Amino acid sequence: MHLYAVCGTVFFSVLIYKTWELMLQQYSAGESSPALGLKMFLVTLPLVISAALAIVAHITTVYFSPYMRKRILKGEMIAS
C-alpha cells in the first residue's frame, strides 16, 4: 500500500517539476498563443495546479478512504 502511494506521489511530483520548468521557460521567453494572444504560461499553470491536487487526492484515497484501502490491500487496485 505504501509503495502504491509513493509511486503515485513520485509520478505527480515529476509532473509538477517538469511543468513548472516549462512554465518558467514560457514566462521568461514571453511566449503567447497566436490565436488568442494569451500568455502561454497561463495555459501551463493549470497543469501544475492539477498535479498538486492529484497528489492530495492520491494520498487521501490511499490513506483515508476505507473502501479504496481495502481494495488496494486485496490487490484489486494496481494503478491509480
N, C-alpha and C positions, 0 to 999 in steps of 0.2 A: 504494500500500500504506500509506503514512504517513497519507494522507487518511482511509483506512478506519479506521485505528487512532485518529486524532484524533476523528473523528465519533462513534465508539462511546464513547470516553472522555468526550467532552463530554456526550453524552446521559446517561450514567450519573452524571456529576458533577452535572448539573442535578437528576437524580432524588434524589441524596443531599442536595443543598441544600434542595430543597423538602420532602422527607420529614423532614429534620432540623428545619426550621421548624415543620412540623405537629406533630412530636413534642414540641418545646418548648412550643408553644401548648397542647397537650393536658395536659402536665405542670403548667404554671402554672395552668391552669383547674381542674385536679383532676378531669378527666372520668373517668368509669368506665362500663363497659358495664352496661346494665340487667339482662342475663340472667345473666352470670357474676360480676359485681362486680369484674372485672379493671380495672386502670387502663388507659386507652386508649393511653397512651404505650408500654406493653408490647406492644400489638398492632402499633404502628407501628415499633417498634425493629427487627424483622426486615427491614423494607423498607430501612432504612438499611444494615444489615449486608449484605444481599443485593446491593444496588447496589455497595457497596465490593468485594465478592467478584467481581461481574460485571466490574468494571474490571480486576481482576487476571487473571481468566480471558480477557478480551478481549485484553489485551496479551500474555499468554502464548500464546494461539492465533496471533496475528498474527506475533509475532517469534520464537517458539521451537518452533513446530510446522512441520516441513518440508513435510508434506503440505498443510496449510492455506495456508501461504505460497505454495506452488506454485499452488494453486487461485486464490488472490487475484490473483497476478501474471498468470495466464491470463485473468482476468476472469470466472471461473466463480462467484465469490462477490461479490455486490454489497451484501449486508446481513448483519449478524451475528445 
